[in-house]
C-alpha cells in the first residue's frame, strides 16, 4: 500500500523521475554486471558459439531503497546450428524505471566463420522492436498546469536492428557490436528524448592456474552519444568446475562481487551485488542481480561441454 505524499513532495518526485526518464531515453540500454555470461544481450554475433543450447533469465534490481528505481528482467534463449555454422536466439527484455515500462523483443542470428583451426569469427544480426509506455499522469498524479505530466504515453512502438562481430576460441574472446542501429526520437509535451545508438566492446580470457582453479578476467566498454563512457572490469575464479566467485569494478560508479554455482550438469544459479560509490550511495542500498541458466545438449552438439563464457 503506497504512502500518500503531499502535493509538494509528489511534484518534486515527479520532476526527478522525469529528468531521470529523459536521461534514460537518450542514454543507456539496461546495464548488467553479469554481461560476461550473458553476451547475446549486447552482441548477436555470440549466439551459437557454444555447443550447447541454453535458456537464461537475468533479473536486476538497481539502487534498492529508492522508489521507482530501475528494474530489468531478461529472458534469453540460444540454439547452435553447427551443421550450417550458425546460431539462432531470442531475447526479451522488460525494463522498468519509475512510471516507465519498456518491452523489447529481438531475434538473433549469427554465422560463424572458421579463421584458423581453433579461432572462429561470428558475424551477427538482430532485429526486433520496443514498446514503450509511461504512466506519467496515473503514477505521479496531476501537478497543476505542468505539461510534463498532462498525459500518459501508451504503447510507443519502435522497430530496430543491430549488428555485431565476435572473435573467439576456447580461451579468448573479443566482440564489438551495436545492438540498436536506428535512432528514435520521442516527443511528449514540451520534452523530447529517444533511443540512441549504443556501441559495445567486450573481451575476456580464460587462464588455467591448475587443475582445480581457473581465472577469467574480462572487460566491458559501453558508449552512447550524450552519456559518459561506461567501463566494467571483472575478475572471476572457477573452483573445481562448480563454483564461480569474483569481483567487479565499474569505473566512476560501483564495486561489487559475484558468485555462481553449477547445481548440476544443466543448471547454474548466480548472484551479484554491487554498491555505488557515486552520489547514489547516500540514498541507495546497492543493486542486486540474480541469474538462472539452463543448458542442454542438442542433436548437433559435438563435444557437449560447458563453455567458460
C-alpha positions as CSV (number, residue, x, y, z in Angstrom):
1,X,0.0,0.0,0.0
2,X,1.5,3.3,-1.1
3,X,2.0,6.1,1.4
4,X,0.3,9.3,0.4
5,X,2.6,12.2,-0.3
6,X,1.9,15.9,-0.1
7,X,1.5,17.7,-3.3
8,X,4.9,19.4,-3.0
9,X,6.7,16.1,-2.5
10,X,4.8,14.5,-5.3
11,X,5.7,17.3,-7.7
12,X,9.3,17.1,-6.6
13,X,9.4,13.4,-7.1
14,X,7.8,13.7,-10.5
15,X,10.4,16.2,-11.6
16,X,13.2,13.9,-10.5
17,X,11.6,10.9,-12.3
18,X,11.0,12.9,-15.4
19,X,14.6,14.1,-15.5
20,X,15.9,10.6,-15.0
21,X,13.5,9.4,-17.6
22,X,14.8,11.9,-20.2
23,X,18.3,10.9,-19.4
24,X,17.3,7.2,-19.8
25,X,15.7,7.9,-23.1
26,X,18.8,9.5,-24.5
27,X,21.3,7.5,-22.5
28,X,21.8,3.8,-21.7
29,X,20.3,0.4,-22.5
30,X,19.9,-1.6,-19.3
31,X,23.2,-2.5,-17.6
32,X,24.2,-5.9,-16.3
33,X,27.1,-6.9,-14.0
34,X,26.9,-10.5,-15.4
35,X,27.5,-9.4,-19.0
36,X,30.3,-12.0,-19.5
37,X,27.7,-14.8,-19.0
38,X,25.0,-13.0,-21.0
39,X,26.8,-11.8,-24.1
40,X,23.9,-12.3,-26.5
41,X,22.0,-9.4,-24.9
42,X,24.6,-7.0,-26.2
43,X,26.2,-8.9,-29.2
44,X,24.1,-11.1,-31.5
45,X,27.3,-12.5,-33.1
46,X,28.0,-14.5,-29.9
47,X,24.8,-16.6,-30.4
48,X,25.6,-20.2,-31.1
49,X,29.3,-20.1,-30.2
50,X,28.7,-22.9,-27.6
51,X,27.9,-26.5,-28.5
52,X,25.1,-26.4,-26.0
53,X,21.7,-24.8,-26.2
54,X,20.6,-22.5,-23.3
55,X,17.8,-20.6,-21.7
56,X,18.9,-17.8,-19.3
57,X,17.0,-15.5,-17.0
58,X,18.6,-12.4,-15.5
59,X,16.8,-10.1,-13.1
60,X,18.5,-6.9,-11.9
61,X,17.2,-4.6,-9.1
62,X,19.2,-1.4,-9.2
63,X,19.6,1.2,-6.5
64,X,17.4,-0.7,-4.0
65,X,15.8,1.6,-1.5
66,X,14.8,4.3,-4.0
67,X,11.1,4.4,-5.0
68,X,10.8,3.9,-8.8
69,X,14.4,2.7,-9.1
70,X,15.3,0.7,-12.3
71,X,14.4,-3.0,-12.6
72,X,15.4,-5.1,-15.6
73,X,14.2,-8.6,-16.4
74,X,15.6,-10.6,-19.3
75,X,14.9,-14.0,-20.9
76,X,17.4,-15.2,-23.5
77,X,17.3,-18.4,-25.5
78,X,20.1,-19.7,-27.8
79,X,20.4,-22.7,-30.1
80,X,23.5,-23.7,-32.0
81,X,23.2,-24.9,-35.6
82,X,26.6,-26.4,-36.1
83,X,25.9,-28.3,-39.3
84,X,25.5,-24.9,-41.1
85,X,27.9,-23.0,-38.8
86,X,25.1,-20.8,-37.4
87,X,23.3,-19.9,-34.2
88,X,19.9,-18.6,-33.5
89,X,18.4,-16.9,-30.5
90,X,15.6,-14.9,-28.9
91,X,16.0,-12.1,-26.4
92,X,13.2,-10.5,-24.3
93,X,13.9,-7.5,-22.0
94,X,11.5,-5.8,-19.7
95,X,12.9,-2.6,-18.3
96,X,11.1,-0.5,-15.6
97,X,12.1,2.9,-14.4
98,X,9.6,4.9,-12.3
99,X,6.4,5.2,-14.3
100,X,8.1,3.9,-17.5
101,X,7.8,0.4,-19.0
102,X,9.8,-0.8,-21.9
103,X,9.2,-4.2,-23.5
104,X,11.9,-5.3,-26.0
105,X,11.8,-8.5,-28.2
106,X,14.6,-9.4,-30.6
107,X,15.5,-12.3,-32.8
108,X,19.3,-13.0,-33.0
109,X,21.2,-14.8,-35.8
110,X,25.0,-15.4,-36.2
111,X,27.1,-17.1,-38.8
112,X,30.4,-18.5,-37.6
113,X,33.5,-18.5,-39.9
114,X,36.5,-20.7,-39.2
115,X,39.6,-18.4,-39.2
116,X,42.2,-21.0,-38.1
117,X,42.0,-24.5,-36.6
118,X,40.8,-23.1,-33.3
119,X,39.8,-19.5,-34.0
120,X,36.4,-18.5,-35.2
121,X,34.6,-15.3,-36.2
122,X,30.9,-14.8,-35.5
123,X,29.1,-12.2,-37.6
124,X,25.7,-11.4,-36.1
125,X,22.4,-9.6,-36.8
126,X,19.4,-9.0,-34.6
127,X,16.0,-7.4,-35.4
128,X,13.0,-6.7,-33.3
129,X,11.0,-3.9,-31.6
130,X,10.5,-1.9,-28.4
131,X,7.1,-1.0,-26.9
132,X,7.4,2.0,-24.6
133,X,4.8,3.3,-22.1
134,X,4.9,5.9,-19.3
135,X,2.1,6.4,-16.8
136,X,3.0,10.0,-16.0
137,X,-0.5,11.1,-15.2
138,X,-1.6,8.0,-13.4
139,X,1.5,7.2,-11.3
140,X,2.7,10.7,-10.4
141,X,-0.7,12.5,-10.4
142,X,-1.7,15.8,-11.7
143,X,0.6,18.7,-11.0
144,X,-1.2,21.9,-11.8
145,X,-0.5,23.2,-15.2
146,X,2.8,21.4,-15.7
147,X,2.5,20.0,-19.3
148,X,5.1,17.3,-18.5
149,X,2.5,15.2,-16.7
150,X,-0.6,16.1,-18.7
151,X,-1.0,12.7,-20.3
152,X,0.4,9.2,-20.5
153,X,2.5,7.6,-23.2
154,X,0.9,4.3,-24.3
155,X,2.5,1.6,-26.4
156,X,5.0,3.7,-28.4
157,X,6.2,1.1,-31.0
158,X,9.7,1.4,-32.4
159,X,11.4,-1.3,-34.6
160,X,15.2,-1.6,-34.7
161,X,18.0,-3.9,-35.7
162,X,21.7,-4.4,-34.7
163,X,24.9,-6.0,-35.8
164,X,28.0,-7.5,-34.2
165,X,31.3,-9.3,-34.6
166,X,32.7,-11.9,-32.2
167,X,36.2,-13.4,-32.5
168,X,36.8,-16.3,-30.2
169,X,38.4,-19.6,-29.4
170,X,38.2,-21.8,-26.2
171,X,40.2,-19.4,-24.1
172,X,39.7,-16.0,-25.5
173,X,37.1,-13.7,-27.0
174,X,36.7,-10.1,-28.2
175,X,33.5,-8.7,-29.5
176,X,32.2,-5.4,-30.9
177,X,28.6,-4.6,-31.5
178,X,25.8,-2.1,-31.9
179,X,22.5,-3.9,-31.0
180,X,20.3,-0.9,-31.9
181,X,21.4,0.9,-35.0
182,X,18.4,3.2,-35.6
183,X,17.9,6.4,-33.6
184,X,14.3,7.0,-32.5
185,X,13.1,10.3,-31.1
186,X,10.1,10.6,-28.8
187,X,8.3,13.9,-28.3
188,X,6.0,14.4,-25.3
189,X,4.5,17.7,-24.3
190,X,7.5,20.1,-24.2
191,X,10.2,17.5,-23.8
192,X,11.8,15.1,-26.2
193,X,14.1,12.1,-25.9
194,X,14.6,8.8,-27.6
195,X,16.7,5.7,-28.3
196,X,20.3,6.4,-29.4
197,X,22.7,4.1,-31.0
198,X,24.9,2.2,-28.5
199,X,28.3,0.6,-29.1
200,X,29.8,-2.2,-27.0
201,X,33.3,-3.7,-26.8
202,X,33.8,-6.8,-24.7
203,X,36.8,-9.1,-24.2
204,X,37.8,-11.9,-21.9
205,X,40.4,-14.6,-21.3
206,X,40.4,-17.9,-19.6
207,X,43.6,-18.9,-17.7
208,X,44.1,-22.3,-16.1
209,X,46.0,-21.8,-12.8
210,X,45.9,-25.5,-12.1
211,X,43.5,-28.5,-12.4
212,X,41.2,-27.1,-9.8
213,X,41.3,-23.3,-10.4
214,X,40.5,-21.3,-13.5
215,X,41.0,-17.5,-13.7
216,X,38.8,-15.5,-16.1
217,X,39.3,-11.7,-16.3
218,X,37.0,-9.6,-18.6
219,X,36.4,-6.0,-19.6
220,X,33.4,-4.2,-21.0
221,X,33.0,-0.8,-22.6
222,X,29.7,0.9,-23.5
223,X,29.5,4.1,-25.4
224,X,26.5,6.2,-26.4
225,X,26.4,9.9,-27.5
226,X,25.4,12.2,-24.7
227,X,26.5,9.9,-21.9
228,X,29.8,9.1,-20.2
229,X,31.8,6.1,-21.4
230,X,31.0,3.1,-19.2
231,X,33.7,0.6,-18.3
232,X,33.5,-2.6,-16.2
233,X,36.5,-4.6,-15.2
234,X,35.7,-8.1,-13.8
235,X,37.8,-10.9,-12.3
236,X,36.3,-14.4,-11.8
237,X,37.6,-17.7,-10.5
238,X,36.1,-21.1,-11.1
239,X,36.8,-23.7,-8.4
240,X,36.5,-27.4,-9.3
241,X,34.3,-26.6,-12.3
242,X,31.5,-25.9,-9.9
243,X,31.7,-22.6,-8.1
244,X,32.4,-19.2,-9.5
245,X,33.3,-16.2,-7.4
246,X,34.8,-12.8,-8.3
247,X,34.8,-9.0,-8.1
248,X,33.7,-6.2,-10.4
249,X,34.6,-2.5,-10.7
250,X,32.6,-0.1,-12.7
251,X,34.7,3.0,-13.4
252,X,33.4,6.0,-11.5
253,X,30.3,4.3,-10.3
254,X,30.4,1.0,-8.4
255,X,32.2,-2.0,-6.9
256,X,30.8,-5.4,-6.2
257,X,31.1,-9.2,-6.0
258,X,29.5,-12.1,-7.9
259,X,29.1,-15.8,-7.4
260,X,27.7,-18.7,-9.4
261,X,27.0,-22.3,-8.5
262,X,26.9,-25.2,-11.0
263,X,23.9,-27.0,-9.5
264,X,24.2,-30.0,-11.9
265,X,25.2,-30.6,-15.5
266,X,22.3,-28.4,-16.7
267,X,21.5,-25.7,-14.1
268,X,23.5,-22.7,-12.9
269,X,22.5,-20.2,-10.3
270,X,24.2,-16.8,-9.9
271,X,24.0,-13.7,-7.7
272,X,25.7,-10.4,-8.0
273,X,25.8,-7.4,-5.6
274,X,27.3,-4.0,-6.5
275,X,27.4,-0.9,-4.4
276,X,27.7,2.6,-5.8
277,X,30.5,4.9,-4.6
278,X,29.0,7.8,-6.5
279,X,26.4,10.2,-5.1
280,X,23.8,7.4,-5.3
281,X,25.5,5.8,-2.2
282,X,23.7,8.2,0.1
283,X,20.2,7.0,-0.9
284,X,20.7,3.6,-2.3
285,X,21.2,0.2,-0.7
286,X,23.0,-1.2,-3.7
287,X,22.0,-3.3,-6.7
288,X,21.2,-7.0,-6.9
289,X,21.3,-9.3,-9.9
290,X,20.0,-12.9,-10.0
291,X,20.8,-15.2,-12.9
292,X,19.4,-18.7,-13.6
293,X,20.7,-20.7,-16.6
294,X,19.6,-23.9,-18.1
295,X,21.9,-25.6,-20.7
296,X,21.0,-28.6,-22.8
297,X,22.5,-30.9,-25.4
298,X,21.3,-30.6,-29.0
299,X,21.3,-33.1,-31.8
300,X,24.2,-31.2,-33.4
301,X,26.2,-30.8,-30.2
302,X,29.8,-32.1,-30.8
303,X,31.8,-32.2,-27.6
304,X,28.7,-31.3,-25.4
305,X,30.8,-29.4,-22.9
306,X,30.1,-26.2,-20.9
307,X,31.9,-23.2,-22.3
308,X,33.5,-20.8,-19.8
309,X,32.0,-17.8,-21.5
